[in-house]
Amino acid sequence: MTDLVRTLGATVRQLREAHAWSQEELAEHAGMNRSYIGEIERGSAIASIVTVEKLAAALGVPISWLLGSGAAHVSLRDAQVAGTRS
């Protein structure tokens, strides 16, 4: 597993939890399967750019937040502020 895959998974999980959503709720918002969300969070699936775009839209953050090196340390408030700027 690469650092990018690990970062994406950790960031998705952190933002999902900040929204107080289950994996199933995030899957609903993103139009995806719940088990695939779990695989992304664990780093056992490599998400396509289209999937990353869906996750970013559902979580209300720019794609760069999910892929950036510091993205795993964002707070929901920071994410909401950034989402209004994109």
Z-matrix of the N, CA and C atoms (Angstrom, degrees):
N
C 1 1.451
C 2 1.531 1 108.32
N 3 1.311 2 116.07 1 133.79
C 4 1.458 3 120.32 2 -179.58
C 5 1.523 4 110.81 3 -85.91
N 6 1.324 5 115.17 4 165.83
C 7 1.471 6 120.02 5 176.80
C 8 1.521 7 110.91 6 -60.49
N 9 1.323 8 117.20 7 -37.79
C 10 1.463 9 121.11 8 -179.42
C 11 1.529 10 110.91 9 -62.75
N 12 1.314 11 117.16 10 -44.21
C 13 1.469 12 121.55 11 179.85
C 14 1.525 13 109.66 12 -65.33
N 15 1.329 14 116.75 13 -42.33
C 16 1.476 15 121.78 14 177.96
C 17 1.529 16 110.70 15 -63.33
N 18 1.327 17 116.97 16 -44.85
C 19 1.464 18 121.67 17 -179.91
C 20 1.522 19 110.89 18 -62.01
N 21 1.327 20 116.15 19 -46.18
C 22 1.464 21 120.15 20 179.10
C 23 1.518 22 110.28 21 -58.38
N 24 1.312 23 117.71 22 -49.66
C 25 1.457 24 121.38 23 -178.78
C 26 1.515 25 112.82 24 -60.32
N 27 1.321 26 116.32 25 -45.84
C 28 1.473 27 120.52 26 -179.90
C 29 1.519 28 111.31 27 -64.89
N 30 1.306 29 116.84 28 -39.18
C 31 1.463 30 120.89 29 -178.92
C 32 1.516 31 111.18 30 -69.33
N 33 1.322 32 116.63 31 -44.34
C 34 1.467 33 120.23 32 177.45
C 35 1.526 34 109.52 33 -58.02
N 36 1.316 35 116.24 34 -46.44
C 37 1.466 36 119.73 35 -179.51
C 38 1.533 37 111.55 36 -62.40
N 39 1.323 38 116.61 37 -45.74
C 40 1.461 39 119.99 38 -178.51
C 41 1.532 40 111.20 39 -62.25
N 42 1.307 41 116.71 40 -44.97
C 43 1.467 42 119.79 41 -179.93
C 44 1.524 43 111.38 42 -68.73
N 45 1.324 44 116.85 43 -38.19
C 46 1.472 45 119.96 44 176.62
C 47 1.528 46 110.19 45 -60.63
N 48 1.319 47 116.29 46 -46.21
C 49 1.467 48 120.22 47 179.34
C 50 1.524 49 111.61 48 -66.15
N 51 1.326 50 117.48 49 -34.09
C 52 1.468 51 120.95 50 177.59
C 53 1.533 52 110.81 51 -64.89
N 54 1.312 53 116.03 52 -30.39
C 55 1.473 54 120.91 53 175.49
C 56 1.533 55 111.24 54 -80.81
N 57 1.335 56 116.64 55 -6.93
C 58 1.467 57 123.30 56 -176.05
C 59 1.526 58 110.51 57 61.69
N 60 1.335 59 115.89 58 38.33
C 61 1.462 60 122.22 59 178.54
C 62 1.521 61 110.00 60 -103.31
N 63 1.313 62 114.88 61 146.95
C 64 1.462 63 120.65 62 168.85
C 65 1.530 64 107.41 63 -79.73
N 66 1.322 65 115.92 64 170.02
C 67 1.469 66 118.68 65 175.40
C 68 1.524 67 109.84 66 -61.34
N 69 1.299 68 116.66 67 -35.80
C 70 1.463 69 120.67 68 179.16
C 71 1.532 70 111.01 69 -64.30
N 72 1.327 71 116.98 70 -41.18
C 73 1.476 72 119.79 71 178.96
C 74 1.529 73 110.98 72 -65.49
N 75 1.328 74 117.45 73 -42.85
C 76 1.466 75 119.73 74 176.91
C 77 1.520 76 109.84 75 -61.81
N 78 1.319 77 116.62 76 -42.89
C 79 1.465 78 120.37 77 179.18
C 80 1.528 79 110.72 78 -58.24
N 81 1.321 80 117.38 79 -41.52
C 82 1.463 81 121.39 80 177.70
C 83 1.521 82 111.15 81 -61.52
N 84 1.330 83 116.37 82 -48.10
C 85 1.472 84 121.43 83 -178.90
C 86 1.526 85 111.58 84 -63.34
N 87 1.322 86 117.04 85 -33.11
C 88 1.465 87 121.41 86 -176.40
C 89 1.539 88 113.03 87 -94.94
N 90 1.327 89 117.20 88 -6.24
C 91 1.456 90 120.23 89 -177.93
C 92 1.521 91 112.50 90 68.16
N 93 1.335 92 114.82 91 41.18
C 94 1.464 93 120.50 92 -176.45
C 95 1.524 94 109.96 93 -129.06
N 96 1.318 95 116.40 94 176.14
C 97 1.447 96 123.71 95 177.81
C 98 1.533 97 109.89 96 -88.32
N 99 1.334 98 117.44 97 138.21
C 100 1.462 99 121.82 98 -178.25
C 101 1.520 100 112.19 99 -59.24
N 102 1.310 101 117.48 100 -40.72
C 103 1.462 102 118.97 101 -177.99
C 104 1.533 103 111.10 102 -65.46
N 105 1.329 104 117.23 103 -32.08
C 106 1.463 105 120.81 104 178.25
C 107 1.529 106 110.47 105 -68.31
N 108 1.331 107 117.11 106 -37.13
C 109 1.475 108 121.01 107 175.59
C 110 1.528 109 108.86 108 -58.82
N 111 1.324 110 117.33 109 -45.79
C 112 1.459 111 121.50 110 178.62
C 113 1.523 112 112.15 111 -60.43
N 114 1.324 113 116.55 112 -41.61
C 115 1.462 114 120.36 113 178.76
C 116 1.525 115 111.30 114 -64.24
N 117 1.321 116 117.02 115 -40.29
C 118 1.467 117 120.72 116 178.03
C 119 1.521 118 109.92 117 -64.12
N 120 1.332 119 116.81 118 -46.51
C 121 1.462 120 120.81 119 -179.48
C 122 1.530 121 112.04 120 -61.95
N 123 1.315 122 117.59 121 -36.01
C 124 1.471 123 121.67 122 179.10
C 125 1.524 124 112.56 123 -80.92
N 126 1.323 125 116.63 124 -12.45
C 127 1.455 126 120.34 125 -178.54
C 128 1.509 127 113.41 126 80.25
N 129 1.325 128 116.89 127 17.29
C 130 1.458 129 119.80 128 179.51
C 131 1.529 130 112.50 129 -94.31
N 132 1.327 131 116.72 130 -2.72
C 133 1.460 132 121.64 131 174.46
C 134 1.523 133 108.30 132 -128.90
N 135 1.305 134 115.58 133 141.22
C 136 1.460 135 120.66 134 176.71
C 137 1.529 136 106.99 135 -100.75
N 138 1.324 137 115.71 136 110.77
C 139 1.460 138 121.66 137 -175.38
C 140 1.528 139 111.33 138 -74.67
N 141 1.322 140 115.22 139 142.56
C 142 1.468 141 120.00 140 174.01
C 143 1.528 142 108.83 141 -74.74
N 144 1.302 143 116.33 142 166.79
C 145 1.470 144 120.58 143 178.76
C 146 1.526 145 110.41 144 -64.59
N 147 1.328 146 117.59 145 -31.85
C 148 1.469 147 121.08 146 176.90
C 149 1.526 148 109.78 147 -65.61
N 150 1.322 149 117.12 148 -40.84
C 151 1.462 150 121.57 149 177.38
C 152 1.523 151 110.50 150 -64.77
N 153 1.322 152 117.10 151 -42.89
C 154 1.469 153 120.85 152 178.31
C 155 1.526 154 109.56 153 -61.69
N 156 1.317 155 116.79 154 -39.79
C 157 1.470 156 120.86 155 178.03
C 158 1.534 157 110.66 156 -62.51
N 159 1.323 158 117.74 157 -43.19
C 160 1.465 159 121.51 158 178.42
C 161 1.528 160 111.30 159 -62.82
N 162 1.325 161 115.76 160 -42.94
C 163 1.468 162 119.94 161 179.11
C 164 1.525 163 111.37 162 -64.62
N 165 1.325 164 116.64 163 -43.68
C 166 1.463 165 120.83 164 179.26
C 167 1.530 166 110.38 165 -60.61
N 168 1.328 167 116.93 166 -44.97
C 169 1.465 168 120.62 167 179.85
C 170 1.529 169 110.85 168 -62.92
N 171 1.325 170 116.82 169 -44.37
C 172 1.464 171 120.70 170 179.96
C 173 1.522 172 111.83 171 -63.45
N 174 1.333 173 116.32 172 -38.01
C 175 1.464 174 121.14 173 -178.36
C 176 1.523 175 112.73 174 -85.80
N 177 1.332 176 117.11 175 -9.12
C 178 1.463 177 121.23 176 177.03
C 179 1.513 178 113.99 177 73.74
N 180 1.335 179 116.43 178 34.12
C 181 1.464 180 120.60 179 179.06
C 182 1.524 181 109.66 180 -130.89
N 183 1.331 182 117.41 181 158.19
C 184 1.464 183 119.39 182 174.24
C 185 1.534 184 110.83 183 -67.17
N 186 1.313 185 116.56 184 151.97
C 187 1.465 186 121.29 185 178.10
C 188 1.530 187 110.56 186 -53.57
N 189 1.318 188 116.89 187 -38.75
C 190 1.468 189 120.45 188 -177.51
C 191 1.526 190 111.84 189 -59.08
N 192 1.325 191 118.20 190 -27.93
C 193 1.468 192 120.53 191 178.72
C 194 1.522 193 110.83 192 -67.39
N 195 1.324 194 116.57 193 -32.83
C 196 1.457 195 119.71 194 -179.55
C 197 1.518 196 111.84 195 -78.97
N 198 1.320 197 117.17 196 -24.87
C 199 1.462 198 120.84 197 -175.75
C 200 1.522 199 113.96 198 -104.81
N 201 1.336 200 117.33 199 -15.24
C 202 1.456 201 120.79 200 -175.48
C 203 1.512 202 113.84 201 -71.48
N 204 1.324 203 116.13 202 155.22
C 205 1.464 204 121.00 203 -175.85
C 206 1.518 205 113.12 204 -66.25
N 207 1.323 206 118.28 205 -29.28
C 208 1.462 207 120.25 206 179.90
C 209 1.509 208 112.91 207 -97.41
N 210 1.317 209 116.81 208 5.70
C 211 1.457 210 120.60 209 -172.80
C 212 1.521 211 113.70 210 -63.49
N 213 1.314 212 118.79 211 -28.47
C 214 1.458 213 120.68 212 -176.83
C 215 1.521 214 112.76 213 -70.28
N 216 1.319 215 117.66 214 -5.19
C 217 1.461 216 120.66 215 -177.12
C 218 1.523 217 112.72 216 -114.42
N 219 1.313 218 117.46 217 20.33
C 220 1.458 219 120.50 218 -178.88
C 221 1.516 220 110.23 219 -84.19
N 222 1.307 221 115.64 220 153.26
C 223 1.457 222 120.08 221 173.81
C 224 1.520 223 108.07 222 -102.34
N 225 1.307 224 117.31 223 161.87
C 226 1.451 225 120.71 224 179.52
C 227 1.520 226 110.15 225 -60.68
N 228 1.334 227 117.86 226 -40.47
C 229 1.463 228 120.27 227 179.69
C 230 1.516 229 110.56 228 -60.34
N 231 1.337 230 117.26 229 -45.02
C 232 1.464 231 121.04 230 177.29
C 233 1.522 232 110.52 231 -61.02
N 234 1.325 233 116.33 232 -41.07
C 235 1.459 234 120.89 233 -179.37
C 236 1.520 235 110.63 234 -64.85
N 237 1.317 236 117.35 235 -40.14
C 238 1.452 237 120.16 236 179.64
C 239 1.519 238 110.85 237 -66.80
N 240 1.309 239 117.89 238 -40.16
C 241 1.460 240 121.46 239 177.75
C 242 1.522 241 110.46 240 -63.45
N 243 1.330 242 116.75 241 -45.32
C 244 1.447 243 120.65 242 179.81
C 245 1.524 244 111.06 243 -65.03
N 246 1.324 245 117.03 244 -36.21
C 247 1.443 246 121.13 245 179.82
C 248 1.516 247 112.93 246 -63.81
N 249 1.322 248 117.10 247 -29.28
C 250 1.463 249 120.26 248 178.94
C 251 1.513 250 111.41 249 -78.71
N 252 1.330 251 117.19 250 -16.05
C 253 1.460 252 121.52 251 -179.40
C 254 1.516 253 112.70 252 -89.82
N 255 1.338 254 117.42 253 -21.39
C 256 1.462 255 119.13 254 -174.51
C 257 1.499 256 112.80 255 -82.96
